[in-house]
Amino acid sequence: MNSLTSERNWLFDPSLLKLAYQCRRLIQSEFGVKLHLDEADLGQHLADYAGKTRSRDLAHTWETLKQKVPELSAMEEDPGPTLRMYRGQPIFEDRGERKGGDSGEEARNRKMVYRGQMVG
């Protein structure tokens, strides 16, 4: 808890808090995601969304915040695994299972539900 507190001391500065709120508001309007200031990885989320944005305002606000808080620029340098995104949400793929999954006979005998009715 003590290390988390030392990492989050920048939130006690009113000018930096104002920039964080502005980033949150711009992220919510563009991506529809509401970030909370008490999240453990707030800086990482801000960096991720600032990297994906098309908004010049969010990119500029993030750069300003990053210049004033050096700990935030370190978070952006270590990207996690990249996922395909659709409208700001990650896409989970199961393509490997579908390609080699069923034999022809199993696929023909399988029942399917279409509009609430069993077909096939």
C-alpha positions as YAML, in Angstrom:
chain: A
units: angstrom
residues:
- id: 1
  name: MET
  ca: [0.00, 0.00, 0.00]
- id: 2
  name: ASN
  ca: [2.87, 2.34, 0.77]
- id: 3
  name: SER
  ca: [4.40, 1.93, -2.70]
- id: 4
  name: LEU
  ca: [1.00, 2.57, -4.27]
- id: 5
  name: THR
  ca: [0.67, 5.74, -2.23]
- id: 6
  name: SER
  ca: [4.09, 6.98, -3.30]
- id: 7
  name: GLU
  ca: [3.23, 6.29, -6.95]
- id: 8
  name: ARG
  ca: [-0.03, 8.21, -6.66]
- id: 9
  name: ASN
  ca: [1.23, 11.37, -4.92]
- id: 10
  name: TRP
  ca: [0.85, 13.30, -8.16]
- id: 11
  name: LEU
  ca: [-2.94, 13.04, -7.78]
- id: 12
  name: PHE
  ca: [-2.77, 15.36, -4.77]
- id: 13
  name: ASP
  ca: [-1.60, 18.27, -6.94]
- id: 14
  name: PRO
  ca: [-4.71, 20.19, -8.10]
- id: 15
  name: SER
  ca: [-3.30, 21.12, -11.52]
- id: 16
  name: LEU
  ca: [-2.32, 17.51, -12.24]
- id: 17
  name: LEU
  ca: [-5.66, 16.26, -10.94]
- id: 18
  name: LYS
  ca: [-7.39, 18.64, -13.34]
- id: 19
  name: LEU
  ca: [-5.40, 17.17, -16.25]
- id: 20
  name: ALA
  ca: [-6.26, 13.63, -15.11]
- id: 21
  name: TYR
  ca: [-9.97, 14.54, -14.97]
- id: 22
  name: GLN
  ca: [-9.75, 16.06, -18.43]
- id: 23
  name: CYS
  ca: [-8.14, 12.87, -19.78]
- id: 24
  name: ARG
  ca: [-10.85, 10.78, -18.10]
- id: 25
  name: ARG
  ca: [-13.60, 12.92, -19.63]
- id: 26
  name: LEU
  ca: [-12.09, 12.76, -23.13]
- id: 27
  name: ILE
  ca: [-11.59, 8.99, -22.86]
- id: 28
  name: GLN
  ca: [-15.18, 8.51, -21.74]
- id: 29
  name: SER
  ca: [-16.54, 10.62, -24.59]
- id: 30
  name: GLU
  ca: [-14.44, 8.87, -27.26]
- id: 31
  name: PHE
  ca: [-14.28, 5.26, -26.05]
- id: 32
  name: GLY
  ca: [-17.25, 5.04, -23.67]
- id: 33
  name: VAL
  ca: [-15.01, 3.76, -20.85]
- id: 34
  name: LYS
  ca: [-15.14, 5.38, -17.44]
- id: 35
  name: LEU
  ca: [-11.81, 5.26, -15.64]
- id: 36
  name: HIS
  ca: [-11.70, 5.63, -11.86]
- id: 37
  name: LEU
  ca: [-8.94, 7.47, -10.04]
- id: 38
  name: ASP
  ca: [-8.61, 4.68, -7.47]
- id: 39
  name: GLU
  ca: [-7.63, 2.04, -10.06]
- id: 40
  name: ALA
  ca: [-4.22, 0.50, -9.42]
- id: 41
  name: ASP
  ca: [-3.13, 0.85, -13.07]
- id: 42
  name: LEU
  ca: [-4.70, 4.23, -13.85]
- id: 43
  name: GLY
  ca: [-1.54, 5.53, -15.52]
- id: 44
  name: GLN
  ca: [-1.33, 2.48, -17.77]
- id: 45
  name: HIS
  ca: [-4.98, 2.85, -18.82]
- id: 46
  name: LEU
  ca: [-4.48, 6.55, -19.54]
- id: 47
  name: ALA
  ca: [-1.39, 5.73, -21.63]
- id: 48
  name: ASP
  ca: [-3.21, 2.97, -23.55]
- id: 49
  name: TYR
  ca: [-6.19, 5.12, -24.46]
- id: 50
  name: ALA
  ca: [-4.00, 8.13, -25.27]
- id: 51
  name: GLY
  ca: [-2.08, 5.92, -27.70]
- id: 52
  name: LYS
  ca: [-5.29, 4.76, -29.42]
- id: 53
  name: THR
  ca: [-7.05, 8.10, -29.62]
- id: 54
  name: ARG
  ca: [-7.83, 10.16, -32.69]
- id: 55
  name: SER
  ca: [-8.46, 13.24, -30.58]
- id: 56
  name: ARG
  ca: [-5.76, 15.90, -30.61]
- id: 57
  name: ASP
  ca: [-7.06, 17.22, -27.29]
- id: 58
  name: LEU
  ca: [-6.54, 13.92, -25.50]
- id: 59
  name: ALA
  ca: [-3.09, 13.44, -27.01]
- id: 60
  name: HIS
  ca: [-2.08, 16.97, -26.03]
- id: 61
  name: THR
  ca: [-3.48, 16.64, -22.50]
- id: 62
  name: TRP
  ca: [-1.71, 13.29, -22.04]
- id: 63
  name: GLU
  ca: [1.60, 14.74, -23.24]
- id: 64
  name: THR
  ca: [1.24, 17.66, -20.82]
- id: 65
  name: LEU
  ca: [0.48, 15.30, -17.93]
- id: 66
  name: LYS
  ca: [3.36, 13.03, -18.90]
- id: 67
  name: GLN
  ca: [5.81, 15.95, -18.93]
- id: 68
  name: LYS
  ca: [4.77, 17.00, -15.44]
- id: 69
  name: VAL
  ca: [4.74, 13.46, -13.97]
- id: 70
  name: PRO
  ca: [7.84, 11.45, -14.97]
- id: 71
  name: GLU
  ca: [6.46, 8.18, -13.51]
- id: 72
  name: LEU
  ca: [3.75, 8.15, -16.19]
- id: 73
  name: SER
  ca: [6.22, 8.18, -19.08]
- id: 74
  name: ALA
  ca: [7.83, 5.01, -17.68]
- id: 75
  name: MET
  ca: [4.45, 3.22, -17.86]
- id: 76
  name: GLU
  ca: [4.07, 3.98, -21.54]
- id: 77
  name: GLU
  ca: [7.46, 2.45, -22.45]
- id: 78
  name: ASP
  ca: [6.43, -1.06, -21.33]
- id: 79
  name: PRO
  ca: [3.52, -2.07, -23.57]
- id: 80
  name: GLY
  ca: [1.67, -5.25, -22.76]
- id: 81
  name: PRO
  ca: [0.57, -7.82, -25.30]
- id: 82
  name: THR
  ca: [-1.23, -6.23, -28.21]
- id: 83
  name: LEU
  ca: [-4.82, -7.29, -28.81]
- id: 84
  name: ARG
  ca: [-6.97, -6.50, -31.77]
- id: 85
  name: MET
  ca: [-9.37, -3.73, -30.87]
- id: 86
  name: TYR
  ca: [-12.88, -3.00, -32.14]
- id: 87
  name: ARG
  ca: [-14.39, 0.34, -31.13]
- id: 88
  name: GLY
  ca: [-12.04, 0.59, -28.16]
- id: 89
  name: GLN
  ca: [-12.78, -2.90, -26.82]
- id: 90
  name: PRO
  ca: [-10.42, -5.90, -27.04]
- id: 91
  name: ILE
  ca: [-11.37, -8.75, -29.34]
- id: 92
  name: PHE
  ca: [-10.79, -12.28, -28.06]
- id: 93
  name: GLU
  ca: [-10.21, -14.76, -30.87]
- id: 94
  name: ASP
  ca: [-10.79, -18.51, -30.96]
- id: 95
  name: ARG
  ca: [-9.83, -19.00, -34.59]
- id: 96
  name: GLY
  ca: [-7.44, -21.87, -33.91]
- id: 97
  name: GLU
  ca: [-10.21, -24.03, -32.46]
- id: 98
  name: ARG
  ca: [-12.63, -23.38, -35.31]
- id: 99
  name: LYS
  ca: [-10.30, -24.23, -38.19]
- id: 100
  name: GLY
  ca: [-9.43, -27.78, -37.22]
- id: 101
  name: GLY
  ca: [-12.23, -28.49, -34.76]
- id: 102
  name: ASP
  ca: [-15.04, -30.61, -36.19]
- id: 103
  name: SER
  ca: [-15.06, -33.44, -38.66]
- id: 104
  name: GLY
  ca: [-17.66, -33.34, -41.43]
- id: 105
  name: GLU
  ca: [-19.93, -35.98, -39.87]
- id: 106
  name: GLU
  ca: [-20.02, -34.30, -36.45]
- id: 107
  name: ALA
  ca: [-20.89, -30.97, -38.04]
- id: 108
  name: ARG
  ca: [-23.84, -32.51, -39.94]
- id: 109
  name: ASN
  ca: [-25.29, -34.27, -36.87]
- id: 110
  name: ARG
  ca: [-25.03, -31.27, -34.57]
- id: 111
  name: LYS
  ca: [-28.26, -29.49, -33.63]
- id: 112
  name: MET
  ca: [-28.34, -25.71, -33.83]
- id: 113
  name: VAL
  ca: [-30.66, -23.11, -32.36]
- id: 114
  name: TYR
  ca: [-32.00, -20.49, -34.74]
- id: 115
  name: ARG
  ca: [-34.41, -17.86, -33.40]
- id: 116
  name: GLY
  ca: [-35.28, -20.06, -30.46]
- id: 117
  name: GLN
  ca: [-36.05, -23.18, -32.54]
- id: 118
  name: MET
  ca: [-33.93, -26.33, -32.92]
- id: 119
  name: VAL
  ca: [-32.84, -26.75, -36.54]
- id: 120
  name: GLY
  ca: [-30.60, -29.20, -38.38]
...
